[in-house]
Amino acid sequence: MLKTIDLFAGAGGITEGFRKAGYVCVCANDIDEEAKHTFTYNHPTVPFVLKDVREVTAAELLAAANCTAAEIDVITGGPPCQGFSLAGQRLSDDPRNTLFREYVRIAADIRPRVLFFENVHGIMNMQNGRVLKAIVTEFEKIGYQCKYNLVNAADYGVPQARPRFVLIGIRGFDKKITFPQPTHGKNEESGQMNLFKRELLPYVTVNDAFSNLPVVNQGEGAEKMKMRNHYDNDFQKKCVGERNPGVIYNHRATRHSKAIQERYAMIPQGCNNSILPPEIRTKKQNAYKLDLSLPGRTVTCNFRTDLIHPVMNRGLTVREAARLQSFDDDYCFFGNLTRKAKWLTQDDQVGNAVPPLLAYAFAKHIKENMIPQFEKEK
């Protein structure tokens, strides 16, 4: 059984994807109490170290996992990268670099076979690419060959056009790193141009994700609801939970004022509120109404105001956003719905998560293509 340690685990999107690919997460770490609540409810057998990563040692993680370093196959995670600072061509000692350095420190101490590092797509262009070069250099210093790319979650069956940066590091410099081939996309018309291309499944759309969810109007819904046994497509069947099938969580809609509802009603699908007449337009210009026929826009931590339901004149519920992120329906999120609390909200946890289906695609590929390269070392 392949074993992982999940750093900056949050709500557990990476752990969930790797779990479905047959891995066992033996320890997770995050600093947020509500993220821990969500993670441990959905992964009750995984030890969780609730602590600032800067205060965590590799020995502490291994003790919690009841494992030796040699047993760890993959370390996963994506430390916040905002504010990376360079000194010349190298990452400086600026405190804003600290979290990434902790990831490197723990990886250097444990030395897993593979590193799975996920982050925002903008990391590729920070300081004209010098930040990315410095990050790769840090991984190479501790003995990892790296390959990175910008990927789109929609290409792997997630109903969301979410661009993300993914880096795979493999221990040693004598091994081959590849990325999983997309499974979904737009197929060209049949003919000579398509003779040698793989046939892709069509993108999973917002309609594919939403069509069988209970109808929830303004201010309606509940934290726990029964789900009717009706599925319109394969994606919806994949969303049936293994833990508590027939139940969905976190499907509560915000109540909007009449003026907001009227504004939302005037926005066509696939457009944002900049299309509105100037006299009723607000300062916020990025409220986007989802298009039923396309994968959704990127789910942010502000999806209640950034993303408008394609049919109902309201923001999304946590469950709808979780569907766009490819979480199972019985994956329950804990925490407040507003930012008055000290800890992460449900919205933050969903918006920050790595889509489990994206994590699954990489986990499966690593299992089949990266890990076997270590067999000769045993």
C-alpha positions in Angstrom: 0.0 0.0 0.0 1.5 3.3 -1.0 1.7 5.9 1.8 1.5 9.7 1.7 1.9 12.6 4.0 -0.2 15.7 3.2 1.2 19.1 4.1 -1.1 22.2 4.0 -3.8 19.6 3.9 -6.8 22.0 4.2 -10.1 20.2 3.7 -8.4 17.2 2.1 -8.9 17.4 -1.7 -5.5 15.9 -2.4 -5.8 13.2 0.2 -9.2 12.3 -1.2 -7.9 12.0 -4.8 -5.0 9.9 -3.7 -7.2 7.8 -1.5 -9.4 6.9 -4.5 -6.3 6.0 -6.4 -5.4 3.4 -3.7 -3.0 5.4 -1.5 -3.2 5.7 2.3 -2.5 9.1 3.9 -0.7 8.3 7.1 -0.5 11.8 8.4 -1.8 15.3 7.5 -0.9 18.8 8.7 -2.6 22.1 8.7 -2.9 25.1 11.1 -6.6 25.7 10.7 -9.1 24.2 13.2 -12.1 24.1 10.9 -10.0 22.6 8.1 -9.0 19.9 10.6 -12.6 19.4 11.5 -13.5 18.9 7.9 -10.5 16.7 7.1 -10.9 14.4 10.1 -14.6 13.9 9.6 -14.0 12.8 6.1 -10.8 10.9 6.8 -11.3 9.7 10.3 -8.4 7.2 10.3 -5.7 9.7 9.3 -3.7 11.3 12.1 -3.9 15.1 11.9 -1.2 17.3 13.3 -2.9 20.7 14.0 0.1 22.9 14.1 2.0 25.7 12.3 4.2 23.9 9.8 7.1 26.0 10.9 6.9 24.3 14.3 6.5 20.7 12.9 9.4 18.3 12.5 9.6 15.3 10.2 10.1 13.1 13.3 6.8 14.4 14.7 4.9 13.6 11.5 6.5 10.2 11.3 5.6 9.4 14.9 2.0 10.4 14.3 2.0 8.3 11.2 3.6 5.4 13.1 5.9 5.0 10.1 9.6 5.2 9.2 10.8 7.7 6.6 11.6 4.8 4.2 7.9 3.9 4.1 6.7 7.2 2.8 6.1 7.1 -1.0 4.8 10.6 -1.6 4.6 14.0 0.1 1.8 16.2 -1.2 0.9 19.8 -0.7 0.8 23.3 -1.9 2.2 26.0 0.4 0.8 29.6 -0.2 3.2 31.3 -2.6 2.0 34.9 -2.5 4.8 37.3 -1.8 7.8 35.1 -2.7 10.9 37.2 -2.5 14.2 36.7 -4.3 17.8 37.8 -3.6 19.4 37.8 -7.0 18.4 34.5 -8.6 17.7 32.7 -5.3 14.9 32.6 -2.8 15.8 35.1 0.0 15.4 34.7 3.7 12.3 36.9 3.5 9.6 35.6 5.9 7.2 35.3 3.0 9.2 32.4 1.7 9.0 30.5 5.0 6.1 28.1 4.2 7.7 26.9 1.0 11.0 26.4 2.8 9.2 24.3 5.4 7.9 22.0 2.7 11.4 21.6 1.4 12.8 21.0 4.9 10.3 18.2 5.7 10.8 16.7 2.3 14.6 16.7 2.8 14.3 15.0 6.1 11.9 12.3 5.0 13.1 11.9 1.4 10.0 10.3 -0.1 10.2 8.7 -3.5 8.0 11.4 -5.1 6.8 15.0 -4.4 3.5 16.3 -5.6 3.4 20.1 -5.4 0.4 22.1 -6.5 -0.1 25.8 -6.6 -1.7 28.8 -8.3 -1.0 29.1 -12.1 0.5 32.6 -11.5 3.6 31.1 -9.9 5.0 30.4 -13.4 5.2 34.1 -14.1 6.2 35.6 -10.8 9.1 38.0 -11.2 9.4 36.9 -14.9 9.8 33.3 -14.0 12.7 33.7 -11.7 10.7 32.6 -8.7 9.9 29.3 -10.4 13.5 28.8 -11.3 14.5 29.3 -7.7 11.9 26.9 -6.4 13.1 24.2 -8.8 16.6 24.8 -7.7 15.6 24.3 -4.0 14.1 20.9 -4.9 17.2 19.9 -6.9 19.4 20.8 -4.0 17.7 18.2 -1.8 18.0 15.5 -4.6 14.8 15.8 -6.6 14.5 15.9 -10.4 11.5 18.1 -11.3 9.0 18.4 -14.1 6.2 21.0 -14.0 3.4 22.3 -16.1 0.2 24.3 -16.1 -2.8 22.0 -16.2 -6.5 22.5 -16.5 -8.7 20.6 -14.1 -11.4 20.3 -16.8 -9.1 18.1 -18.9 -9.3 15.5 -16.2 -13.1 15.3 -15.8 -13.6 18.2 -13.3 -16.6 20.4 -14.3 -14.5 23.5 -13.8 -12.0 25.3 -16.0 -9.4 25.6 -13.2 -5.8 26.3 -14.3 -3.3 25.1 -11.8 0.4 24.7 -11.5 1.6 21.1 -10.8 5.2 20.1 -10.1 6.3 16.5 -9.7 9.6 15.8 -8.1 11.2 12.3 -8.2 14.1 11.4 -6.0 17.3 11.0 -8.0 18.3 12.3 -11.4 18.2 9.0 -13.3 14.4 8.6 -13.6 11.8 9.7 -16.0 8.9 12.0 -15.1 5.7 12.2 -17.2 2.3 13.8 -16.7 -1.0 12.1 -17.2 -2.7 12.6 -20.5 -5.9 14.6 -20.5 -9.0 12.4 -20.6 -11.5 15.1 -21.5 -11.6 17.9 -24.0 -13.0 19.2 -27.3 -12.7 16.6 -30.1 -12.0 18.0 -33.5 -14.4 17.0 -36.4 -13.7 13.6 -37.8 -11.3 13.5 -40.8 -7.6 13.2 -41.6 -6.6 15.8 -38.9 -8.0 13.5 -36.2 -6.7 10.2 -37.4 -3.8 9.9 -34.9 -5.3 11.8 -32.0 -6.7 10.1 -28.9 -10.5 10.3 -28.6 -11.3 12.5 -25.6 -14.5 12.4 -23.5 -16.4 15.7 -23.7 -15.8 18.2 -21.0 -18.1 17.8 -17.9 -20.4 20.9 -17.9 -22.1 22.9 -15.2 -25.4 21.2 -16.3 -23.7 17.8 -15.9 -22.7 18.8 -12.3 -26.0 20.5 -11.2 -28.9 18.8 -13.0 -29.9 16.3 -10.3 -29.3 18.4 -7.2 -32.3 19.4 -5.1 -33.8 22.7 -6.1 -32.8 25.3 -3.5 -34.2 28.9 -3.7 -33.2 32.0 -1.9 -32.5 31.3 1.8 -33.5 27.7 1.5 -31.7 24.4 1.9 -30.0 22.7 4.8 -26.6 21.4 6.0 -27.9 17.8 5.5 -30.4 16.6 3.0 -31.6 13.4 1.5 -30.6 12.8 -2.2 -33.0 11.2 -4.6 -31.6 8.1 -6.4 -31.5 9.7 -9.8 -28.3 10.4 -11.8 -28.2 12.0 -15.3 -24.6 11.1 -16.2 -21.4 9.4 -15.1 -20.1 12.4 -13.3 -23.1 12.4 -11.0 -22.7 8.7 -10.3 -19.1 9.4 -9.3 -20.3 12.0 -6.8 -22.3 9.4 -4.9 -20.5 9.2 -1.5 -18.9 6.0 -0.2 -19.4 7.0 3.4 -23.0 8.0 3.5 -24.7 7.4 0.1 -28.0 9.0 -0.5 -27.1 12.1 1.6 -25.8 15.5 0.5 -24.3 18.1 2.8 -23.9 21.9 2.8 -26.7 22.8 0.3 -27.8 26.1 1.8 -28.5 29.1 -0.4 -27.8 32.7 0.7 -30.8 35.1 0.8 -30.3 38.1 -1.5 -32.2 41.4 -1.6 -34.7 42.0 -4.3 -32.4 44.4 -6.0 -29.6 41.9 -6.2 -32.0 39.2 -7.6 -33.2 41.6 -10.3 -29.6 42.5 -11.2 -28.6 38.8 -11.4 -31.7 38.1 -13.6 -30.4 40.6 -16.2 -27.1 38.9 -16.6 -27.0 36.3 -19.4 -25.3 33.0 -18.9 -21.6 33.2 -19.6 -21.4 37.0 -18.8 -20.5 39.1 -15.8 -22.2 42.1 -14.3 -20.2 44.5 -16.5 -22.9 43.9 -19.1 -25.5 45.7 -16.9 -26.6 49.3 -17.5 -24.3 51.7 -15.7 -27.0 53.1 -13.5 -27.5 49.7 -11.8 -24.0 48.4 -12.0 -22.1 48.0 -8.7 -18.4 48.4 -8.0 -18.0 44.6 -8.1 -17.5 43.7 -11.8 -16.5 40.1 -11.6 -19.9 38.5 -10.6 -20.1 35.8 -13.4 -23.2 33.8 -14.3 -22.2 30.2 -15.1 -23.0 28.8 -18.5 -24.8 25.5 -18.3 -23.2 24.2 -21.5 -19.6 24.7 -20.3 -17.3 23.7 -17.4 -17.6 26.3 -14.6 -15.3 29.2 -14.0 -12.6 28.8 -11.3 -14.2 28.3 -7.9 -12.8 31.0 -5.6 -13.1 31.5 -1.9 -15.8 34.1 -2.7 -17.9 32.0 -4.9 -21.2 33.2 -3.3 -20.6 36.6 -4.9 -18.2 35.7 -7.7 -20.3 32.9 -9.3 -24.0 33.2 -10.0 -26.2 30.1 -10.5 -27.1 29.8 -14.2 -30.8 29.5 -13.6 -31.6 30.8 -10.2 -30.8 34.4 -9.3 -28.5 33.7 -6.4 -24.9 32.7 -5.6 -23.8 29.1 -5.4 -24.3 26.9 -2.4 -21.3 25.2 -0.8 -22.5 21.9 -2.3 -22.8 23.3 -5.8 -19.3 24.7 -5.5 -18.1 21.3 -4.1 -19.7 19.6 -7.1 -17.7 21.9 -9.4 -14.6 20.9 -7.5 -15.6 17.2 -7.9 -16.1 16.3 -4.2 -18.5 13.5 -3.3 -21.9 14.6 -2.1 -21.3 13.2 1.4 -18.0 15.0 1.8 -19.0 17.3 4.6 -17.5 20.8 5.2 -17.5 22.4 8.6 -17.2 26.0 9.7 -19.1 29.3 9.4 -20.5 30.7 6.1 -19.2 34.2 6.9 -15.7 35.5 7.7 -16.6 36.8 11.1 -15.0 33.7 12.6 -11.3 33.3 13.2 -11.0 30.1 11.2 -11.5 29.2 7.6 -15.1 29.3 6.3 -16.7 26.5 4.4 -16.3 28.7 1.3 -12.6 29.1 1.9 -12.1 25.3 2.3 -13.9 24.5 -0.9 -12.3 27.3 -2.9 -8.7 26.5 -1.7 -9.0 22.8 -2.3 -7.4 20.8 -5.0 -10.2 19.0 -7.0 -10.1 15.4 -6.0 -10.5 14.2 -9.6 -7.4 16.2 -10.6 -5.5 14.8 -7.7 -6.7 11.3 -8.6 -5.4 11.6 -12.2 -2.0 12.5 -11.0 -2.0 9.9 -8.1 -2.9 7.1 -10.5 -0.2 8.2 -13.0 2.4 8.4 -10.3 1.5 5.0 -9.0 1.7 3.4 -12.5 4.7 5.3 -13.9 6.8 6.9 -11.2 6.8 4.5 -8.3 7.8 1.4 -10.3 11.1 3.1 -11.2 12.2 2.5 -7.6 11.6 -1.3 -7.6 15.3 -1.9 -8.5 16.4 0.0 -5.4 14.6 -2.5 -3.0 
